[in-house]
Structures are given as structure tokens and as C-alpha cells.
Amino acid sequence: CNVLATSPRSIIMLEGLTGVQSELKKSGCKIRTYKGIEISRKGEGGPTCLTRPLKRIK
């Protein structure tokens, strides 16, 4: 599973990975999902591979 951490305990991940999402929620993570049928599920990359470097603003 490929996830992108956008801040501590806040992540972006592929929609539909319910088992992984459930475990992450139990750990206190805030999860945002995206539909990635055409890109991520066909092996073109997950959110980490598809994202340019992010600058976090405090």
C-alpha cells in the first residue's frame, strides 16, 4: 500500500483499501482517499509517486 503523509497522522491513499484504512484509523490517522483506478491500480504509481515535493506550512 502506497500512502502519502501530508502531516503527522494525516495521509492520502488509494480509495478501496478498506482493511488498511481501518487499521490506520484505529491508530488515529486522518485519511483522505482518491479514485485511482486508471493510474494507481494499473501500476503507474500511488500518491507518493504521483506527487511533487510538498512544502508544509505551519
PDB file of N, CA, C and O in Angstrom:
ATOM      1  N   CYS A   1       0.846  -1.176   0.000  1.00  0.00           N
ATOM      2  CA  CYS A   1       0.000   0.000   0.000  1.00  0.00           C
ATOM      3  C   CYS A   1       0.893   1.243   0.000  1.00  0.00           C
ATOM      4  O   CYS A   1       1.821   1.339   0.804  1.00  0.00           O
ATOM      5  N   ASN A   2       0.628   2.157  -0.864  1.00  0.00           N
ATOM      6  CA  ASN A   2       1.392   3.386  -1.009  1.00  0.00           C
ATOM      7  C   ASN A   2       0.555   4.538  -0.457  1.00  0.00           C
ATOM      8  O   ASN A   2      -0.537   4.813  -0.953  1.00  0.00           O
ATOM      9  N   VAL A   3       1.069   5.200   0.558  1.00  0.00           N
ATOM     10  CA  VAL A   3       0.361   6.336   1.152  1.00  0.00           C
ATOM     11  C   VAL A   3       1.275   7.557   1.163  1.00  0.00           C
ATOM     12  O   VAL A   3       2.499   7.428   1.148  1.00  0.00           O
ATOM     13  N   LEU A   4       0.669   8.739   1.190  1.00  0.00           N
ATOM     14  CA  LEU A   4       1.416   9.990   1.254  1.00  0.00           C
ATOM     15  C   LEU A   4       1.060  10.693   2.554  1.00  0.00           C
ATOM     16  O   LEU A   4      -0.099  11.039   2.780  1.00  0.00           O
ATOM     17  N   ALA A   5       2.049  10.905   3.404  1.00  0.00           N
ATOM     18  CA  ALA A   5       1.829  11.639   4.655  1.00  0.00           C
ATOM     19  C   ALA A   5       1.874  13.130   4.351  1.00  0.00           C
ATOM     20  O   ALA A   5       2.870  13.637   3.835  1.00  0.00           O
ATOM     21  N   THR A   6       0.784  13.833   4.677  1.00  0.00           N
ATOM     22  CA  THR A   6       0.732  15.276   4.442  1.00  0.00           C
ATOM     23  C   THR A   6       1.005  16.065   5.712  1.00  0.00           C
ATOM     24  O   THR A   6       1.321  17.254   5.651  1.00  0.00           O
ATOM     25  N   SER A   7       0.887  15.422   6.843  1.00  0.00           N
ATOM     26  CA  SER A   7       1.237  15.970   8.154  1.00  0.00           C
ATOM     27  C   SER A   7       1.209  14.792   9.118  1.00  0.00           C
ATOM     28  O   SER A   7       0.756  13.709   8.745  1.00  0.00           O
ATOM     29  N   PRO A   8       1.679  14.974  10.343  1.00  0.00           N
ATOM     30  CA  PRO A   8       1.626  13.855  11.284  1.00  0.00           C
ATOM     31  C   PRO A   8       0.198  13.310  11.417  1.00  0.00           C
ATOM     32  O   PRO A   8      -0.738  14.054  11.713  1.00  0.00           O
ATOM     33  N   ARG A   9       0.053  12.026  11.196  1.00  0.00           N
ATOM     34  CA  ARG A   9      -1.222  11.294  11.298  1.00  0.00           C
ATOM     35  C   ARG A   9      -2.278  11.748  10.292  1.00  0.00           C
ATOM     36  O   ARG A   9      -3.473  11.563  10.525  1.00  0.00           O
ATOM     37  N   SER A  10      -1.853  12.335   9.189  1.00  0.00           N
ATOM     38  CA  SER A  10      -2.762  12.736   8.115  1.00  0.00           C
ATOM     39  C   SER A  10      -2.184  12.216   6.804  1.00  0.00           C
ATOM     40  O   SER A  10      -1.061  12.557   6.434  1.00  0.00           O
ATOM     41  N   ILE A  11      -2.967  11.379   6.094  1.00  0.00           N
ATOM     42  CA  ILE A  11      -2.434  10.739   4.899  1.00  0.00           C
ATOM     43  C   ILE A  11      -3.428  10.776   3.741  1.00  0.00           C
ATOM     44  O   ILE A  11      -4.628  10.982   3.924  1.00  0.00           O
ATOM     45  N   ILE A  12      -2.886  10.572   2.551  1.00  0.00           N
ATOM     46  CA  ILE A  12      -3.670  10.397   1.334  1.00  0.00           C
ATOM     47  C   ILE A  12      -3.354   9.005   0.818  1.00  0.00           C
ATOM     48  O   ILE A  12      -2.193   8.603   0.746  1.00  0.00           O
ATOM     49  N   MET A  13      -4.416   8.268   0.457  1.00  0.00           N
ATOM     50  CA  MET A  13      -4.210   6.923  -0.066  1.00  0.00           C
ATOM     51  C   MET A  13      -5.289   6.566  -1.078  1.00  0.00           C
ATOM     52  O   MET A  13      -6.302   7.256  -1.196  1.00  0.00           O
ATOM     53  N   LEU A  14      -5.061   5.496  -1.794  1.00  0.00           N
ATOM     54  CA  LEU A  14      -5.991   4.999  -2.800  1.00  0.00           C
ATOM     55  C   LEU A  14      -7.295   4.541  -2.157  1.00  0.00           C
ATOM     56  O   LEU A  14      -7.282   3.860  -1.132  1.00  0.00           O
ATOM     57  N   GLU A  15      -8.405   4.911  -2.753  1.00  0.00           N
ATOM     58  CA  GLU A  15      -9.725   4.501  -2.283  1.00  0.00           C
ATOM     59  C   GLU A  15      -9.903   2.987  -2.456  1.00  0.00           C
ATOM     60  O   GLU A  15      -9.410   2.403  -3.421  1.00  0.00           O
ATOM     61  N   GLY A  16     -10.604   2.368  -1.524  1.00  0.00           N
ATOM     62  CA  GLY A  16     -10.948   0.961  -1.660  1.00  0.00           C
ATOM     63  C   GLY A  16     -10.104  -0.004  -0.857  1.00  0.00           C
ATOM     64  O   GLY A  16     -10.402  -1.199  -0.827  1.00  0.00           O
ATOM     65  N   LEU A  17      -9.064   0.475  -0.209  1.00  0.00           N
ATOM     66  CA  LEU A  17      -8.222  -0.389   0.617  1.00  0.00           C
ATOM     67  C   LEU A  17      -8.762  -0.382   2.046  1.00  0.00           C
ATOM     68  O   LEU A  17      -8.122   0.130   2.964  1.00  0.00           O
ATOM     69  N   THR A  18      -9.948  -0.958   2.213  1.00  0.00           N
ATOM     70  CA  THR A  18     -10.687  -0.828   3.469  1.00  0.00           C
ATOM     71  C   THR A  18      -9.975  -1.434   4.670  1.00  0.00           C
ATOM     72  O   THR A  18     -10.060  -0.887   5.769  1.00  0.00           O
ATOM     73  N   GLY A  19      -9.285  -2.536   4.492  1.00  0.00           N
ATOM     74  CA  GLY A  19      -8.567  -3.147   5.608  1.00  0.00           C
ATOM     75  C   GLY A  19      -7.450  -2.254   6.124  1.00  0.00           C
ATOM     76  O   GLY A  19      -7.291  -2.078   7.331  1.00  0.00           O
ATOM     77  N   VAL A  20      -6.687  -1.698   5.208  1.00  0.00           N
ATOM     78  CA  VAL A  20      -5.594  -0.794   5.573  1.00  0.00           C
ATOM     79  C   VAL A  20      -6.158   0.477   6.198  1.00  0.00           C
ATOM     80  O   VAL A  20      -5.646   0.956   7.209  1.00  0.00           O
ATOM     81  N   GLN A  21      -7.215   1.025   5.594  1.00  0.00           N
ATOM     82  CA  GLN A  21      -7.842   2.239   6.129  1.00  0.00           C
ATOM     83  C   GLN A  21      -8.327   2.020   7.556  1.00  0.00           C
ATOM     84  O   GLN A  21      -8.153   2.884   8.415  1.00  0.00           O
ATOM     85  N   SER A  22      -8.929   0.873   7.804  1.00  0.00           N
ATOM     86  CA  SER A  22      -9.448   0.567   9.137  1.00  0.00           C
ATOM     87  C   SER A  22      -8.331   0.558  10.177  1.00  0.00           C
ATOM     88  O   SER A  22      -8.478   1.130  11.257  1.00  0.00           O
ATOM     89  N   GLU A  23      -7.230  -0.085   9.855  1.00  0.00           N
ATOM     90  CA  GLU A  23      -6.103  -0.150  10.792  1.00  0.00           C
ATOM     91  C   GLU A  23      -5.496   1.231  11.026  1.00  0.00           C
ATOM     92  O   GLU A  23      -5.137   1.565  12.155  1.00  0.00           O
ATOM     93  N   LEU A  24      -5.379   2.028   9.978  1.00  0.00           N
ATOM     94  CA  LEU A  24      -4.825   3.371  10.129  1.00  0.00           C
ATOM     95  C   LEU A  24      -5.741   4.258  10.968  1.00  0.00           C
ATOM     96  O   LEU A  24      -5.262   5.045  11.784  1.00  0.00           O
ATOM     97  N   LYS A  25      -7.047   4.135  10.774  1.00  0.00           N
ATOM     98  CA  LYS A  25      -7.996   4.910  11.581  1.00  0.00           C
ATOM     99  C   LYS A  25      -7.906   4.517  13.049  1.00  0.00           C
ATOM    100  O   LYS A  25      -7.990   5.374  13.928  1.00  0.00           O
ATOM    101  N   LYS A  26      -7.737   3.229  13.319  1.00  0.00           N
ATOM    102  CA  LYS A  26      -7.578   2.763  14.706  1.00  0.00           C
ATOM    103  C   LYS A  26      -6.345   3.389  15.351  1.00  0.00           C
ATOM    104  O   LYS A  26      -6.311   3.604  16.563  1.00  0.00           O
ATOM    105  N   SER A  27      -5.341   3.677  14.538  1.00  0.00           N
ATOM    106  CA  SER A  27      -4.104   4.288  15.035  1.00  0.00           C
ATOM    107  C   SER A  27      -4.212   5.800  15.167  1.00  0.00           C
ATOM    108  O   SER A  27      -3.263   6.458  15.595  1.00  0.00           O
ATOM    109  N   GLY A  28      -5.371   6.358  14.799  1.00  0.00           N
ATOM    110  CA  GLY A  28      -5.582   7.795  14.943  1.00  0.00           C
ATOM    111  C   GLY A  28      -5.264   8.624  13.717  1.00  0.00           C
ATOM    112  O   GLY A  28      -5.139   9.844  13.815  1.00  0.00           O
ATOM    113  N   CYS A  29      -5.132   7.988  12.564  1.00  0.00           N
ATOM    114  CA  CYS A  29      -4.822   8.730  11.341  1.00  0.00           C
ATOM    115  C   CYS A  29      -6.069   9.331  10.708  1.00  0.00           C
ATOM    116  O   CYS A  29      -7.139   8.723  10.711  1.00  0.00           O
ATOM    117  N   LYS A  30      -5.913  10.531  10.168  1.00  0.00           N
ATOM    118  CA  LYS A  30      -6.948  11.158   9.350  1.00  0.00           C
ATOM    119  C   LYS A  30      -6.627  10.762   7.909  1.00  0.00           C
ATOM    120  O   LYS A  30      -5.522  11.000   7.423  1.00  0.00           O
ATOM    121  N   ILE A  31      -7.601  10.157   7.236  1.00  0.00           N
ATOM    122  CA  ILE A  31      -7.354   9.594   5.909  1.00  0.00           C
ATOM    123  C   ILE A  31      -8.187  10.301   4.853  1.00  0.00           C
ATOM    124  O   ILE A  31      -9.394  10.486   5.007  1.00  0.00           O
ATOM    125  N   ARG A  32      -7.519  10.689   3.786  1.00  0.00           N
ATOM    126  CA  ARG A  32      -8.198  11.208   2.599  1.00  0.00           C
ATOM    127  C   ARG A  32      -7.894  10.218   1.477  1.00  0.00           C
ATOM    128  O   ARG A  32      -6.762   9.756   1.338  1.00  0.00           O
ATOM    129  N   THR A  33      -8.902   9.899   0.686  1.00  0.00           N
ATOM    130  CA  THR A  33      -8.705   8.933  -0.387  1.00  0.00           C
ATOM    131  C   THR A  33      -8.966   9.574  -1.746  1.00  0.00           C
ATOM    132  O   THR A  33      -9.578  10.638  -1.847  1.00  0.00           O
ATOM    133  N   TYR A  34      -8.489   8.905  -2.774  1.00  0.00           N
ATOM    134  CA  TYR A  34      -8.744   9.345  -4.141  1.00  0.00           C
ATOM    135  C   TYR A  34      -9.047   8.117  -4.991  1.00  0.00           C
ATOM    136  O   TYR A  34      -8.621   7.006  -4.675  1.00  0.00           O
ATOM    137  N   LYS A  35      -9.789   8.333  -6.072  1.00  0.00           N
ATOM    138  CA  LYS A  35     -10.080   7.259  -7.018  1.00  0.00           C
ATOM    139  C   LYS A  35      -8.892   7.146  -7.962  1.00  0.00           C
ATOM    140  O   LYS A  35      -8.558   8.099  -8.666  1.00  0.00           O
ATOM    141  N   GLY A  36      -8.269   6.002  -7.977  1.00  0.00           N
ATOM    142  CA  GLY A  36      -7.073   5.842  -8.791  1.00  0.00           C
ATOM    143  C   GLY A  36      -7.117   4.632  -9.697  1.00  0.00           C
ATOM    144  O   GLY A  36      -6.083   4.024  -9.973  1.00  0.00           O
ATOM    145  N   ILE A  37      -8.297   4.277 -10.159  1.00  0.00           N
ATOM    146  CA  ILE A  37      -8.446   3.076 -10.977  1.00  0.00           C
ATOM    147  C   ILE A  37      -7.565   3.129 -12.223  1.00  0.00           C
ATOM    148  O   ILE A  37      -6.890   2.151 -12.541  1.00  0.00           O
ATOM    149  N   GLU A  38      -7.563   4.244 -12.921  1.00  0.00           N
ATOM    150  CA  GLU A  38      -6.820   4.342 -14.181  1.00  0.00           C
ATOM    151  C   GLU A  38      -5.318   4.531 -13.989  1.00  0.00           C
ATOM    152  O   GLU A  38      -4.537   4.177 -14.871  1.00  0.00           O
ATOM    153  N   ILE A  39      -4.908   5.078 -12.863  1.00  0.00           N
ATOM    154  CA  ILE A  39      -3.484   5.359 -12.668  1.00  0.00           C
ATOM    155  C   ILE A  39      -2.860   4.363 -11.697  1.00  0.00           C
ATOM    156  O   ILE A  39      -1.990   3.582 -12.083  1.00  0.00           O
ATOM    157  N   SER A  40      -3.290   4.386 -10.467  1.00  0.00           N
ATOM    158  CA  SER A  40      -2.632   3.628  -9.413  1.00  0.00           C
ATOM    159  C   SER A  40      -2.834   2.122  -9.532  1.00  0.00           C
ATOM    160  O   SER A  40      -1.887   1.362  -9.332  1.00  0.00           O
ATOM    161  N   ARG A  41      -4.024   1.682  -9.849  1.00  0.00           N
ATOM    162  CA  ARG A  41      -4.282   0.240  -9.904  1.00  0.00           C
ATOM    163  C   ARG A  41      -3.693  -0.423 -11.140  1.00  0.00           C
ATOM    164  O   ARG A  41      -3.605  -1.650 -11.200  1.00  0.00           O
ATOM    165  N   LYS A  42      -3.298   0.354 -12.108  1.00  0.00           N
ATOM    166  CA  LYS A  42      -2.672  -0.214 -13.303  1.00  0.00           C
ATOM    167  C   LYS A  42      -1.150  -0.167 -13.206  1.00  0.00           C
ATOM    168  O   LYS A  42      -0.455  -0.442 -14.183  1.00  0.00           O
ATOM    169  N   GLY A  43      -0.638   0.178 -12.039  1.00  0.00           N
ATOM    170  CA  GLY A  43       0.793   0.135 -11.813  1.00  0.00           C
ATOM    171  C   GLY A  43       1.566   1.381 -12.178  1.00  0.00           C
ATOM    172  O   GLY A  43       2.791   1.332 -12.288  1.00  0.00           O
ATOM    173  N   GLU A  44       0.888   2.494 -12.368  1.00  0.00           N
ATOM    174  CA  GLU A  44       1.577   3.730 -12.738  1.00  0.00           C
ATOM    175  C   GLU A  44       2.058   4.528 -11.534  1.00  0.00           C
ATOM    176  O   GLU A  44       2.768   5.519 -11.703  1.00  0.00           O
ATOM    177  N   GLY A  45       1.693   4.123 -10.338  1.00  0.00           N
ATOM    178  CA  GLY A  45       2.172   4.800  -9.139  1.00  0.00           C
ATOM    179  C   GLY A  45       1.059   5.195  -8.201  1.00  0.00           C
ATOM    180  O   GLY A  45      -0.075   5.445  -8.612  1.00  0.00           O
ATOM    181  N   GLY A  46       1.410   5.244  -6.932  1.00  0.00           N
ATOM    182  CA  GLY A  46       0.474   5.666  -5.904  1.00  0.00           C
ATOM    183  C   GLY A  46       0.651   7.137  -5.591  1.00  0.00           C
ATOM    184  O   GLY A  46       1.329   7.845  -6.336  1.00  0.00           O
ATOM    185  N   PRO A  47       0.055   7.617  -4.500  1.00  0.00           N
ATOM    186  CA  PRO A  47       0.102   9.045  -4.197  1.00  0.00           C
ATOM    187  C   PRO A  47       1.511   9.590  -3.979  1.00  0.00           C
ATOM    188  O   PRO A  47       1.777  10.746  -4.306  1.00  0.00           O
ATOM    189  N   THR A  48       2.408   8.787  -3.437  1.00  0.00           N
ATOM    190  CA  THR A  48       3.776   9.263  -3.229  1.00  0.00           C
ATOM    191  C   THR A  48       4.483   9.456  -4.569  1.00  0.00           C
ATOM    192  O   THR A  48       5.180  10.450  -4.773  1.00  0.00           O
ATOM    193  N   CYS A  49       4.301   8.507  -5.474  1.00  0.00           N
ATOM    194  CA  CYS A  49       4.944   8.583  -6.792  1.00  0.00           C
ATOM    195  C   CYS A  49       4.341   9.668  -7.682  1.00  0.00           C
ATOM    196  O   CYS A  49       5.022  10.197  -8.560  1.00  0.00           O
ATOM    197  N   LEU A  50       3.080   9.998  -7.464  1.00  0.00           N
ATOM    198  CA  LEU A  50       2.376  10.944  -8.326  1.00  0.00           C
ATOM    199  C   LEU A  50       2.437  12.386  -7.828  1.00  0.00           C
ATOM    200  O   LEU A  50       1.846  13.275  -8.440  1.00  0.00           O
ATOM    201  N   THR A  51       3.144  12.626  -6.728  1.00  0.00           N
ATOM    202  CA  THR A  51       3.159  13.945  -6.104  1.00  0.00           C
ATOM    203  C   THR A  51       4.548  14.567  -6.166  1.00  0.00           C
ATOM    204  O   THR A  51       5.552  13.896  -5.927  1.00  0.00           O
ATOM    205  N   ARG A  52       4.594  15.832  -6.484  1.00  0.00           N
ATOM    206  CA  ARG A  52       5.839  16.590  -6.422  1.00  0.00           C
ATOM    207  C   ARG A  52       6.122  16.910  -4.959  1.00  0.00           C
ATOM    208  O   ARG A  52       5.231  16.761  -4.122  1.00  0.00           O
ATOM    209  N   PRO A  53       7.327  17.344  -4.627  1.00  0.00           N
ATOM    210  CA  PRO A  53       7.612  17.688  -3.233  1.00  0.00           C
ATOM    211  C   PRO A  53       6.620  18.721  -2.690  1.00  0.00           C
ATOM    212  O   PRO A  53       6.251  19.673  -3.377  1.00  0.00           O
ATOM    213  N   LEU A  54       6.206  18.508  -1.454  1.00  0.00           N
ATOM    214  CA  LEU A  54       5.263  19.410  -0.792  1.00  0.00           C
ATOM    215  C   LEU A  54       5.986  20.269   0.225  1.00  0.00           C
ATOM    216  O   LEU A  54       6.905  19.798   0.896  1.00  0.00           O
ATOM    217  N   LYS A  55       5.586  21.513   0.346  1.00  0.00           N
ATOM    218  CA  LYS A  55       6.101  22.385   1.391  1.00  0.00           C
ATOM    219  C   LYS A  55       5.003  22.526   2.428  1.00  0.00           C
ATOM    220  O   LYS A  55       3.917  23.023   2.133  1.00  0.00           O
ATOM    221  N   ARG A  56       5.289  22.091   3.632  1.00  0.00           N
ATOM    222  CA  ARG A  56       4.307  22.182   4.706  1.00  0.00           C
ATOM    223  C   ARG A  56       4.349  23.567   5.328  1.00  0.00           C
ATOM    224  O   ARG A  56       5.421  24.092   5.628  1.00  0.00           O
ATOM    225  N   ILE A  57       3.195  24.144   5.515  1.00  0.00           N
ATOM    226  CA  ILE A  57       3.086  25.462   6.134  1.00  0.00           C
ATOM    227  C   ILE A  57       2.530  25.275   7.527  1.00  0.00           C
ATOM    228  O   ILE A  57       1.483  24.653   7.708  1.00  0.00           O
ATOM    229  N   LYS A  58       3.226  25.811   8.510  1.00  0.00           N
ATOM    230  CA  LYS A  58       2.790  25.648   9.902  1.00  0.00           C
ATOM    231  C   LYS A  58       1.732  26.642  10.265  1.00  0.00           C
ATOM    232  O   LYS A  58       1.252  26.647  11.398  1.00  0.00           O
TER     233      LYS A  58
END
